[in-house]
Amino acid sequence: MKTAYDVILRPIITEKSMEAVADKKYVFEVARSANKIEIRQAIEEIFGVKVMSVNTINVKGKEKRMGANSGYTSARKKAIVRLTEDSKPIEVFESMI
């Protein structure tokens, strides 16, 4: 059985994701096999917040070159989690602003 920490791998900290924090939207890298229900339950368990919606994105690996050799970066899955209005903010992101 998967734990919440197997589903949520890490937060994604970029300029675009930090702008969305004002709208109570947070971006995480999640396990490729995780579905929206598992992601919602994991976020609520780890951070103690109420989740309104979860949107997921499958990101393909980009082609990269190193001299004559070429390959791909690893593919991953992102989740954009929106919290309810009465929910408290997630501290990991609040300390980055």
N, CA, C and O atoms as a GROMACS GRO file, in nm:
protein
  388
    1MET      N    1   0.083  -0.119   0.000
    1MET     CA    2   0.000   0.000   0.000
    1MET      C    3   0.088   0.124   0.000
    1MET      O    4   0.189   0.130   0.070
    2LYS      N    5   0.048   0.223  -0.079
    2LYS     CA    6   0.125   0.347  -0.090
    2LYS      C    7   0.096   0.440   0.027
    2LYS      O    8  -0.018   0.453   0.071
    3THR      N    9   0.201   0.504   0.077
    3THR     CA   10   0.181   0.607   0.178
    3THR      C   11   0.168   0.742   0.107
    3THR      O   12   0.189   0.752  -0.014
    4ALA      N   13   0.134   0.844   0.182
    4ALA     CA   14   0.118   0.979   0.125
    4ALA      C   15   0.250   1.029   0.069
    4ALA      O   16   0.251   1.103  -0.029
    5TYR      N   17   0.360   0.988   0.130
    5TYR     CA   18   0.491   1.034   0.084
    5TYR      C   19   0.538   0.959  -0.040
    5TYR      O   20   0.632   1.003  -0.107
    6ASP      N   21   0.476   0.845  -0.073
    6ASP     CA   22   0.504   0.778  -0.199
    6ASP      C   23   0.431   0.845  -0.315
    6ASP      O   24   0.476   0.837  -0.429
    7VAL      N   25   0.320   0.911  -0.286
    7VAL     CA   26   0.240   0.978  -0.389
    7VAL      C   27   0.298   1.115  -0.420
    7VAL      O   28   0.318   1.148  -0.537
    8ILE      N   29   0.324   1.196  -0.318
    8ILE     CA   30   0.377   1.332  -0.335
    8ILE      C   31   0.529   1.323  -0.328
    8ILE      O   32   0.584   1.290  -0.223
    9LEU      N   33   0.597   1.353  -0.439
    9LEU     CA   34   0.742   1.339  -0.443
    9LEU      C   35   0.813   1.466  -0.397
    9LEU      O   36   0.904   1.459  -0.314
   10ARG      N   37   0.773   1.583  -0.451
   10ARG     CA   38   0.838   1.709  -0.411
   10ARG      C   39   0.754   1.825  -0.459
   10ARG      O   40   0.676   1.811  -0.554
   11PRO      N   41   0.768   1.941  -0.394
   11PRO     CA   42   0.702   2.062  -0.446
   11PRO      C   43   0.782   2.117  -0.564
   11PRO      O   44   0.904   2.101  -0.571
   12ILE      N   45   0.713   2.181  -0.656
   12ILE     CA   46   0.779   2.245  -0.770
   12ILE      C   47   0.782   2.395  -0.744
   12ILE      O   48   0.678   2.460  -0.736
   13ILE      N   49   0.904   2.448  -0.730
   13ILE     CA   50   0.923   2.589  -0.696
   13ILE      C   51   0.976   2.660  -0.819
   13ILE      O   52   1.096   2.653  -0.848
   14THR      N   53   0.889   2.729  -0.892
   14THR     CA   54   0.927   2.810  -1.007
   14THR      C   55   0.857   2.944  -0.995
   14THR      O   56   0.771   2.963  -0.909
   15GLU      N   57   0.894   3.039  -1.081
   15GLU     CA   58   0.828   3.169  -1.078
   15GLU      C   59   0.679   3.157  -1.104
   15GLU      O   60   0.598   3.220  -1.037
   16LYS      N   61   0.643   3.075  -1.201
   16LYS     CA   62   0.502   3.058  -1.236
   16LYS      C   63   0.423   2.994  -1.122
   16LYS      O   64   0.310   3.034  -1.094
   17SER      N   65   0.481   2.894  -1.057
   17SER     CA   66   0.410   2.830  -0.948
   17SER      C   67   0.400   2.921  -0.825
   17SER      O   68   0.304   2.911  -0.749
   18MET      N   69   0.497   3.008  -0.806
   18MET     CA   70   0.492   3.101  -0.693
   18MET      C   71   0.386   3.210  -0.714
   18MET      O   72   0.328   3.259  -0.617
   19GLU      N   73   0.361   3.248  -0.839
   19GLU     CA   74   0.255   3.345  -0.867
   19GLU      C   75   0.118   3.286  -0.839
   19GLU      O   76   0.026   3.358  -0.801
   20ALA      N   77   0.103   3.156  -0.857
   20ALA     CA   78  -0.026   3.089  -0.835
   20ALA      C   79  -0.057   3.071  -0.686
   20ALA      O   80  -0.171   3.041  -0.652
   21VAL      N   81   0.041   3.088  -0.599
   21VAL     CA   82   0.018   3.073  -0.455
   21VAL      C   83  -0.083   3.175  -0.405
   21VAL      O   84  -0.157   3.147  -0.311
   22ALA      N   85  -0.088   3.292  -0.466
   22ALA     CA   86  -0.184   3.395  -0.426
   22ALA      C   87  -0.328   3.348  -0.447
   22ALA      O   88  -0.418   3.391  -0.376
   23ASP      N   89  -0.350   3.260  -0.544
   23ASP     CA   90  -0.483   3.205  -0.572
   23ASP      C   91  -0.506   3.072  -0.500
   23ASP      O   92  -0.601   3.000  -0.530
   24LYS      N   93  -0.418   3.039  -0.405
   24LYS     CA   94  -0.422   2.912  -0.330
   24LYS      C   95  -0.407   2.791  -0.421
   24LYS      O   96  -0.474   2.690  -0.402
   25LYS      N   97  -0.318   2.803  -0.521
   25LYS     CA   98  -0.285   2.690  -0.608
   25LYS      C   99  -0.140   2.653  -0.583
   25LYS      O  100  -0.052   2.739  -0.580
   26TYR      N  101  -0.115   2.525  -0.564
   26TYR     CA  102   0.018   2.475  -0.534
   26TYR      C  103   0.053   2.364  -0.631
   26TYR      O  104  -0.034   2.285  -0.669
   27VAL      N  105   0.180   2.356  -0.672
   27VAL     CA  106   0.223   2.260  -0.773
   27VAL      C  107   0.320   2.160  -0.710
   27VAL      O  108   0.414   2.197  -0.639
   28PHE      N  109   0.294   2.032  -0.736
   28PHE     CA  110   0.377   1.924  -0.682
   28PHE      C  111   0.412   1.826  -0.793
   28PHE      O  112   0.336   1.809  -0.888
   29GLU      N  113   0.528   1.762  -0.779
   29GLU     CA  114   0.559   1.647  -0.863
   29GLU      C  115   0.506   1.525  -0.790
   29GLU      O  116   0.531   1.507  -0.670
   30VAL      N  117   0.432   1.442  -0.862
   30VAL     CA  118   0.367   1.327  -0.800
   30VAL      C  119   0.410   1.200  -0.872
   30VAL      O  120   0.470   1.206  -0.980
   31ALA      N  121   0.378   1.086  -0.812
   31ALA     CA  122   0.410   0.957  -0.873
   31ALA      C  123   0.332   0.942  -1.003
   31ALA      O  124   0.217   0.985  -1.012
   32ARG      N  125   0.394   0.882  -1.104
   32ARG     CA  126   0.329   0.868  -1.235
   32ARG      C  127   0.204   0.782  -1.228
   32ARG      O  128   0.114   0.798  -1.309
   33SER      N  129   0.197   0.691  -1.132
   33SER     CA  130   0.082   0.602  -1.120
   33SER      C  131  -0.029   0.659  -1.032
   33SER      O  132  -0.135   0.597  -1.021
   34ALA      N  133  -0.008   0.776  -0.971
   34ALA     CA  134  -0.107   0.833  -0.879
   34ALA      C  135  -0.223   0.894  -0.955
   34ALA      O  136  -0.206   0.956  -1.060
   35ASN      N  137  -0.344   0.876  -0.900
   35ASN     CA  138  -0.460   0.940  -0.959
   35ASN      C  139  -0.502   1.060  -0.873
   35ASN      O  140  -0.443   1.086  -0.769
   36LYS      N  141  -0.604   1.133  -0.918
   36LYS     CA  142  -0.644   1.257  -0.851
   36LYS      C  143  -0.695   1.232  -0.709
   36LYS      O  144  -0.671   1.314  -0.620
   37ILE      N  145  -0.763   1.123  -0.688
   37ILE     CA  146  -0.815   1.092  -0.554
   37ILE      C  147  -0.701   1.065  -0.457
   37ILE      O  148  -0.704   1.113  -0.344
   38GLU      N  149  -0.601   0.988  -0.500
   38GLU     CA  150  -0.485   0.960  -0.414
   38GLU      C  151  -0.407   1.087  -0.385
   38GLU      O  152  -0.359   1.106  -0.273
   39ILE      N  153  -0.394   1.176  -0.484
   39ILE     CA  154  -0.322   1.301  -0.465
   39ILE      C  155  -0.395   1.388  -0.363
   39ILE      O  156  -0.332   1.446  -0.275
   40ARG      N  157  -0.528   1.399  -0.376
   40ARG     CA  158  -0.608   1.478  -0.282
   40ARG      C  159  -0.592   1.427  -0.139
   40ARG      O  160  -0.569   1.505  -0.047
   41GLN      N  161  -0.603   1.296  -0.120
   41GLN     CA  162  -0.591   1.237   0.013
   41GLN      C  163  -0.451   1.258   0.071
   41GLN      O  164  -0.437   1.283   0.190
   42ALA      N  165  -0.348   1.247  -0.013
   42ALA     CA  166  -0.210   1.264   0.034
   42ALA      C  167  -0.184   1.408   0.078
   42ALA      O  168  -0.121   1.430   0.181
   43ILE      N  169  -0.231   1.505   0.000
   43ILE     CA  170  -0.212   1.647   0.036
   43ILE      C  171  -0.284   1.678   0.166
   43ILE      O  172  -0.229   1.746   0.253
   44GLU      N  173  -0.408   1.631   0.181
   44GLU     CA  174  -0.484   1.657   0.302
   44GLU      C  175  -0.418   1.592   0.424
   44GLU      O  176  -0.421   1.648   0.534
   45GLU      N  177  -0.360   1.473   0.405
   45GLU     CA  178  -0.295   1.404   0.516
   45GLU      C  179  -0.163   1.470   0.556
   45GLU      O  180  -0.136   1.488   0.674
   46ILE      N  181  -0.081   1.506   0.458
   46ILE     CA  182   0.052   1.562   0.488
   46ILE      C  183   0.042   1.703   0.546
   46ILE      O  184   0.106   1.733   0.647
   47PHE      N  185  -0.037   1.789   0.482
   47PHE     CA  186  -0.037   1.930   0.519
   47PHE      C  187  -0.156   1.972   0.604
   47PHE      O  188  -0.157   2.084   0.655
   48GLY      N  189  -0.256   1.886   0.622
   48GLY     CA  190  -0.372   1.919   0.705
   48GLY      C  191  -0.456   2.032   0.648
   48GLY      O  192  -0.498   2.121   0.722
   49VAL      N  193  -0.480   2.031   0.518
   49VAL     CA  194  -0.558   2.135   0.450
   49VAL      C  195  -0.678   2.070   0.379
   49VAL      O  196  -0.686   1.948   0.369
   50LYS      N  197  -0.771   2.153   0.330
   50LYS     CA  198  -0.885   2.105   0.252
   50LYS      C  199  -0.860   2.135   0.105
   50LYS      O  200  -0.833   2.249   0.069
   51VAL      N  201  -0.869   2.033   0.020
   51VAL     CA  202  -0.843   2.047  -0.123
   51VAL      C  203  -0.974   2.065  -0.198
   51VAL      O  204  -1.068   1.988  -0.179
   52MET      N  205  -0.980   2.169  -0.284
   52MET     CA  206  -1.099   2.192  -0.365
   52MET      C  207  -1.092   2.113  -0.495
   52MET      O  208  -1.188   2.046  -0.532
   53SER      N  209  -0.977   2.120  -0.564
   53SER     CA  210  -0.964   2.050  -0.692
   53SER      C  211  -0.819   2.010  -0.715
   53SER      O  212  -0.726   2.067  -0.658
   54VAL      N  213  -0.803   1.910  -0.803
   54VAL     CA  214  -0.670   1.861  -0.842
   54VAL      C  215  -0.668   1.848  -0.993
   54VAL      O  216  -0.754   1.782  -1.051
   55ASN      N  217  -0.571   1.912  -1.057
   55ASN     CA  218  -0.548   1.897  -1.201
   55ASN      C  219  -0.411   1.832  -1.219
   55ASN      O  220  -0.315   1.869  -1.151
   56THR      N  221  -0.402   1.736  -1.312
   56THR     CA  222  -0.276   1.667  -1.334
   56THR      C  223  -0.227   1.688  -1.476
   56THR      O  224  -0.307   1.707  -1.568
   57ILE      N  225  -0.095   1.685  -1.492
   57ILE     CA  226  -0.031   1.705  -1.622
   57ILE      C  227   0.080   1.601  -1.636
   57ILE      O  228   0.165   1.590  -1.547
   58ASN      N  229   0.080   1.526  -1.745
   58ASN     CA  230   0.191   1.436  -1.776
   58ASN      C  231   0.292   1.513  -1.861
   58ASN      O  232   0.258   1.560  -1.969
   59VAL      N  233   0.414   1.527  -1.812
   59VAL     CA  234   0.518   1.603  -1.879
   59VAL      C  235   0.614   1.506  -1.945
   59VAL      O  236   0.677   1.424  -1.878
   60LYS      N  237   0.627   1.514  -2.076
   60LYS     CA  238   0.720   1.428  -2.148
   60LYS      C  239   0.863   1.474  -2.123
   60LYS      O  240   0.888   1.590  -2.091
   61GLY      N  241   0.958   1.381  -2.138
   61GLY     CA  242   1.098   1.416  -2.124
   61GLY      C  243   1.147   1.495  -2.245
   61GLY      O  244   1.105   1.469  -2.358
   62LYS      N  245   1.235   1.590  -2.220
   62LYS     CA  246   1.290   1.671  -2.329
   62LYS      C  247   1.415   1.605  -2.383
   62LYS      O  248   1.487   1.537  -2.310
   63GLU      N  249   1.442   1.625  -2.512
   63GLU     CA  250   1.563   1.573  -2.571
   63GLU      C  251   1.679   1.664  -2.532
   63GLU      O  252   1.671   1.786  -2.548
   64LYS      N  253   1.786   1.605  -2.483
   64LYS     CA  254   1.905   1.680  -2.442
   64LYS      C  255   2.026   1.619  -2.511
   64LYS      O  256   2.031   1.499  -2.539
   65ARG      N  257   2.124   1.706  -2.538
   65ARG     CA  258   2.248   1.661  -2.601
   65ARG      C  259   2.365   1.691  -2.510
   65ARG      O  260   2.367   1.792  -2.440
   66MET      N  261   2.462   1.603  -2.512
   66MET     CA  262   2.588   1.625  -2.442
   66MET      C  263   2.696   1.584  -2.539
   66MET      O  264   2.736   1.468  -2.543
   67GLY      N  265   2.745   1.680  -2.618
   67GLY     CA  266   2.841   1.650  -2.722
   67GLY      C  267   2.772   1.575  -2.835
   67GLY      O  268   2.671   1.621  -2.888
   68ALA      N  269   2.826   1.459  -2.872
   68ALA     CA  270   2.767   1.380  -2.979
   68ALA      C  271   2.656   1.289  -2.929
   68ALA      O  272   2.578   1.235  -3.007
   69ASN      N  273   2.649   1.272  -2.797
   69ASN     CA  274   2.547   1.183  -2.740
   69ASN      C  275   2.417   1.260  -2.717
   69ASN      O  276   2.419   1.377  -2.681
   70SER      N  277   2.306   1.193  -2.738
   70SER     CA  278   2.178   1.255  -2.709
   70SER      C  279   2.092   1.158  -2.631
   70SER      O  280   2.110   1.037  -2.638
   71GLY      N  281   1.999   1.214  -2.556
   71GLY     CA  282   1.908   1.132  -2.475
   71GLY      C  283   1.791   1.217  -2.432
   71GLY      O  284   1.771   1.328  -2.482
   72TYR      N  285   1.713   1.166  -2.340
   72TYR     CA  286   1.595   1.235  -2.292
   72TYR      C  287   1.600   1.250  -2.141
   72TYR      O  288   1.650   1.163  -2.071
   73THR      N  289   1.546   1.361  -2.092
   73THR     CA  290   1.528   1.375  -1.948
   73THR      C  291   1.410   1.286  -1.909
   73THR      O  292   1.333   1.245  -1.995
   74SER      N  293   1.397   1.257  -1.783
   74SER     CA  294   1.291   1.166  -1.740
   74SER      C  295   1.155   1.234  -1.746
   74SER      O  296   1.142   1.353  -1.718
   75ALA      N  297   1.054   1.158  -1.784
   75ALA     CA  298   0.917   1.207  -1.786
   75ALA      C  299   0.865   1.210  -1.643
   75ALA      O  300   0.911   1.134  -1.558
   76ARG      N  301   0.770   1.298  -1.616
   76ARG     CA  302   0.717   1.311  -1.481
   76ARG      C  303   0.571   1.353  -1.486
   76ARG      O  304   0.517   1.382  -1.593
   77LYS      N  305   0.509   1.356  -1.371
   77LYS     CA  306   0.369   1.396  -1.360
   77LYS      C  307   0.360   1.508  -1.259
   77LYS      O  308   0.415   1.498  -1.149
   78LYS      N  309   0.290   1.617  -1.296
   78LYS     CA  310   0.271   1.730  -1.207
   78LYS      C  311   0.125   1.736  -1.165
   78LYS      O  312   0.036   1.696  -1.240
   79ALA      N  313   0.102   1.786  -1.044
   79ALA     CA  314  -0.034   1.807  -0.996
   79ALA      C  315  -0.047   1.951  -0.949
   79ALA      O  316   0.036   2.000  -0.871
   80ILE      N  317  -0.151   2.018  -0.996
   80ILE     CA  318  -0.183   2.153  -0.949
   80ILE      C  319  -0.300   2.139  -0.854
   80ILE      O  320  -0.410   2.099  -0.894
   81VAL      N  321  -0.277   2.171  -0.727
   81VAL     CA  322  -0.375   2.151  -0.622
   81VAL      C  323  -0.430   2.286  -0.580
   81VAL      O  324  -0.354   2.377  -0.547
   82ARG      N  325  -0.563   2.300  -0.582
   82ARG     CA  326  -0.628   2.424  -0.539
   82ARG      C  327  -0.697   2.398  -0.407
   82ARG      O  328  -0.772   2.301  -0.392
   83LEU      N  329  -0.670   2.485  -0.309
   83LEU     CA  330  -0.728   2.471  -0.175
   83LEU      C  331  -0.857   2.551  -0.164
   83LEU      O  332  -0.881   2.643  -0.242
   84THR      N  333  -0.939   2.515  -0.066
   84THR     CA  334  -1.062   2.589  -0.040
   84THR      C  335  -1.028   2.725   0.021
   84THR      O  336  -0.917   2.746   0.069
   85GLU      N  337  -1.124   2.815   0.018
   85GLU     CA  338  -1.102   2.951   0.070
   85GLU      C  339  -1.074   2.952   0.220
   85GLU      O  340  -0.993   3.032   0.266
   86ASP      N  341  -1.140   2.865   0.296
   86ASP     CA  342  -1.123   2.864   0.441
   86ASP      C  343  -1.005   2.780   0.488
   86ASP      O  344  -0.980   2.770   0.608
   87SER      N  345  -0.931   2.721   0.395
   87SER     CA  346  -0.817   2.637   0.429
   87SER      C  347  -0.694   2.723   0.459
   87SER      O  348  -0.678   2.832   0.404
   88LYS      N  349  -0.608   2.672   0.547
   88LYS     CA  350  -0.484   2.743   0.578
   88LYS      C  351  -0.384   2.723   0.464
   88LYS      O  352  -0.393   2.623   0.392
   89PRO      N  353  -0.288   2.815   0.445
   89PRO     CA  354  -0.188   2.798   0.338
   89PRO      C  355  -0.086   2.690   0.374
   89PRO      O  356  -0.070   2.654   0.491
   90ILE      N  357  -0.016   2.640   0.272
   90ILE     CA  358   0.089   2.540   0.292
   90ILE      C  359   0.219   2.613   0.323
   90ILE      O  360   0.262   2.699   0.246
   91GLU      N  361   0.282   2.579   0.435
   91GLU     CA  362   0.398   2.654   0.484
   91GLU      C  363   0.520   2.643   0.396
   91GLU      O  364   0.601   2.735   0.392
   92VAL      N  365   0.536   2.532   0.324
   92VAL     CA  366   0.654   2.512   0.239
   92VAL      C  367   0.661   2.623   0.134
   92VAL      O  368   0.768   2.676   0.107
   93PHE      N  369   0.547   2.658   0.077
   93PHE     CA  370   0.544   2.761  -0.026
   93PHE      C  371   0.546   2.900   0.033
   93PHE      O  372   0.603   2.991  -0.027
   94GLU      N  373   0.484   2.919   0.148
   94GLU     CA  374   0.475   3.052   0.209
   94GLU      C  375   0.614   3.103   0.250
   94GLU      O  376   0.638   3.224   0.247
   95SER      N  377   0.703   3.014   0.287
   95SER     CA  378   0.836   3.056   0.329
   95SER      C  379   0.923   3.096   0.209
   95SER      O  380   1.028   3.158   0.227
   96MET      N  381   0.882   3.060   0.087
   96MET     CA  382   0.958   3.090  -0.034
   96MET      C  383   0.929   3.229  -0.090
   96MET      O  384   1.006   3.283  -0.170
   97ILE      N  385   0.816   3.286  -0.048
   97ILE     CA  386   0.776   3.417  -0.104
   97ILE      C  387   0.852   3.529  -0.041
   97ILE      O  388   0.830   3.646  -0.076
   0.00000   0.00000   0.00000
